[in-house]
């Protein structure tokens, strides 16, 4: 089974040096989505400050195969209207 690594990027980078053995790249994508769902409540302060939290999935060769990015954008009501 191939090994995949899940790095977290927000106000600082957290590199996954352990990884996880998974069946394929689609399963790795599903795991990245689950990780993002678990991390967003924990990283709300970083998301508010940086506007971004990302999960970067690497394969055994270090190649990026998926990047899941969550962004926070705020708009004021009526902004952009004249």
C-alpha positions in Angstrom: 0.0 0.0 0.0 1.3 3.5 -0.8 2.1 5.9 2.0 0.7 9.5 1.9 1.7 12.5 4.0 -0.7 15.3 5.1 1.0 18.6 5.7 -0.9 21.5 7.3 -0.3 25.1 6.2 -1.8 28.1 8.0 0.1 30.7 10.0 2.9 28.1 10.1 3.6 24.9 8.3 3.3 21.5 10.0 5.0 18.8 8.0 3.8 15.2 8.4 6.8 13.0 8.6 4.9 9.9 9.6 2.3 9.5 6.9 -0.4 6.9 6.5 -0.7 3.8 4.3 -3.8 4.1 2.2 -5.3 2.3 -0.8 -5.0 5.1 -3.4 -5.0 8.8 -4.1 -8.8 9.1 -3.9 -8.7 7.7 -0.4 -5.9 10.1 0.5 -8.2 13.0 -0.8 -11.0 11.7 1.4 -8.7 11.6 4.4 -7.5 15.2 3.7 -11.2 16.4 3.7 -11.7 14.6 7.0 -8.6 16.2 8.5 -9.7 19.6 7.3 -13.2 19.2 8.9 -11.5 18.2 12.2 -8.9 21.0 12.1 -11.1 24.0 11.2 -12.6 24.3 14.6 -9.1 24.2 16.1 -7.6 26.6 13.7 -10.3 29.3 13.7 -8.0 31.9 15.1 -5.4 31.2 12.4 -8.1 31.2 9.7 -9.3 34.6 10.9 -5.8 36.0 10.9 -4.4 34.5 7.7 -7.6 33.8 5.9 -6.3 30.4 4.8 -5.8 26.9 6.1 -4.5 24.2 3.7 -4.0 20.4 3.8 -1.3 19.4 1.3 -1.2 15.7 0.4 2.2 14.2 -0.7 3.0 10.8 -2.0 6.0 8.6 -1.0 8.1 10.5 -3.5 7.3 13.9 -2.0 5.1 14.9 -5.0 2.0 16.9 -4.1 -1.0 15.0 -5.3 -3.8 17.0 -3.6 -4.1 20.4 -2.0 -7.3 21.2 0.0 -7.5 24.9 0.8 -10.1 26.5 3.1 -10.3 30.3 2.8 -12.2 32.9 4.9 -13.4 35.9 3.1 -15.5 38.6 4.7 -17.6 41.3 3.0 -19.6 44.1 4.5 -23.2 44.4 3.4 -23.5 46.8 0.5 -19.7 46.8 -0.1 -19.0 47.6 -3.7 -22.3 49.3 -4.3 -22.4 52.9 -5.2 
